[in-house]
Amino acid sequence: MSDYTFPFDTCEKPNKNGIAQPYSVCVNLITCSIVFYFLLKTTNSYNFLLLFSLLVFELFHTFSHFIHIKGNLLFTITHIAGFFVNISFFNFLYNYTHTLPSTYYLLFLISILALDAFSFIHLSFIYFVLTQILLFVAILYYYYPLLPKQMKTKILFILLTTALIYLGFVNEKINCKSMLTAFPNFPFHVIIETVSIIPIYLLSSTFYNLQYYKK
């Protein structure tokens, strides 16, 4: 899968003029609006930092579908933005729970970061997006028992839809050419973007006001 490069190989036939992938851009603008709405409702710095980093990630993600710049600039910036989302998520949960993982668990998280760096340098988007997801899941796994019961169902939906999104990328890598051969003008990547609205909404609506949940 080393030849899959974001956003050029995402399964929406790009335009040669104007907006490269307009359907994906439209859906992503909805996602950006959702994050921005909850960002305005945040009440402290670590809430704000989490949603702000998520908004920056989504804005660069949207821009990547808006204009295709040759080279690795687009997926590099998007990947770095995703890294800061995970760091902000960790910072948020630490500030909420006042609990720092054990040394061994921190080393485990650092090992995922090292794997992410290796994947980013030597492999394709399919691999290093997986390491970013693994880091998110690992952070959430540690703090999950410390979070309020009222929000644990939402977290499960976040994890489920995130897994579906990743499987969607894998499907694009394997089947995109055949799908576009059968339906050359159908923007298949919009399916992934539409599903992405669910975890983004749940993440934003759940964590912008986490301090109001009862432990």
QUIGI-V917591 format. One line per field, one symbol per residue. burial: I if it has 24 or more other ideal C-beta (glycine too) atoms within 12 Angstrom, else O. Layout:
burial: ???
//
This chain:
burial: OOOIIIIIIIIIIIOOOOOIIIIIIOIIIIIIOIIIOIIOOIOOOIIIIIIIIIIIIIIIIIIIIIOIOOOOOIIOOIIIIIIIIIIIIIIIIOOIIOOOOOOOOOOOIOOIIOIIOOIIOOOIIIIIIIIIIIIIIIIIOIIOOIIOOOIOOIIOOIIOIIOOIIOIIIIIIOOIOOIOOOOOOOIIIIIIIIIIIIIIIIIIIIIIIIOOOOO
//
